[in-house]
Amino acid sequence: MSSTALSIFEAITDPRRASGHYLYPLNEIIFLTICAVISGAEDWVNISEFGKNQQEWLRQYLPYRNGIPSHDTIGRLFEKMDSSEFENNFIRWTQQVSQLTQGEVIAIDGKTVCGSHDYATQQRAIHLVSAFASANNICIGQVKTEEKSNEITAIPALLDLICIQGCLVTIDAMGCQKQIAARIIDQQADYVLALKENQEELLEEVKAAFAIMPVQQVEEQLDAGHGRIEKRQCAVISDLRFVDEASKWKNLNAIVRVKAERVDKTHRTQNQETRYYISSITNAQQINTAIRHHWGIENQLHWVLDVRFNEEGERKRKGQAAYNFSFITKTVLNLIRMDPSKGSIKTKRLKAAWNNAFRQQLLKI
């Protein structure tokens, strides 16, 4: 096989290797799973059925001497695979296939996979913290935590895994921490961090500064679509003489106030909101654009995984199954997004199920 996601995932250690008792090689199961998911499969049963119906096509690439494994066999393997190996291989692959541009916005945000909660064993739902490259429109890495509050420790771990040099990292208020800001600067990147009550003293000083200090820059952006119009006014102050807390944050060069006004023409509603940020850069236009792009991780990643891949609905609860499978879905989503042909994600997955040549095109094999 070519140097694709499929070949990189072959480097994962087979958890059954010590016993030596298995009929289906690891690379065959991973290859089957990626091919099935890109063709619309959502669970172990779907994956096994896809294999049974596409066995001859699969054998063009791997032997499958013992045929296609059952759904139970596939599920048990994903439960036992070392998730850290999946994590590292996924990130290595994204670094090979994507070239981050200077100043590209890397949005970092968390999402709970509710379907991974298991009441019988009292296993908590896993919480995934992902990094999303806005210009490339792909996920470039993720780590897991047991709950949202642990994002504070998960974010530095994720930053250590991915290459962010020359990029602009955006994180919501949970990640507005001195250590995280310092970690980003140490990796030769910049940051725009949302500021809320978890940094109460800094927030109060920022609000007071905007009340008494002249604004150095103001930039407005207008977005319209789907019956909504949103106007964002981004005000930046880089004179931080009245923000005593600023000296405690590495390379904090600007405080930011964004006044957002959204009009929903369909429901005839109007919402106004004021948000505050801290930033290592001072350009109002760049900051405003980065804040808008940050929400892309919600719309272009989390929403797509829930709606198009049914991540919330599928119950993969045992062992490492949910976390390992999340790398499969993100790999497939990235492959679809990297394909230059026209069509929605749903359309491309349907086409991959119907058309072997198109499936090969998406998989780059």
Buried (B, 14 or more C-beta within 10 A) or exposed (E): BEEBBBBBBBEBEBBBEEEEEBEBBBBBBBBBBBBBBBBBBBBBBBBBBBBEBBEEEBEEBBEBEEEBBBBEBBBBBBBBBBBEBBBBBBBBBBBEBBEBEEBBBBBBBBBBBEBBBBEEEEBEBBBBBBBBBBBBBBBBBBBBBEEBEBBBBBBBBBBEBBBBEBBBBBBBBBBBBBEBBBBBBEBEBBBBBBBBEBBEEBBEBBBEBBEEBEBEBEBEBEEEEEEBBBBBBBBBBBEBEBBEBBEEBBBBBBBBBBBBBBBBEEEEEEEEEEBBBBBBBBBBEBBBBBBBBBBBBBEBBBEBBBEBBEBBEBEBBBBBBBBBBBBBBBBBBBBBBBBEEEEEBEEBBBBBBEEBEBBBBBBBB
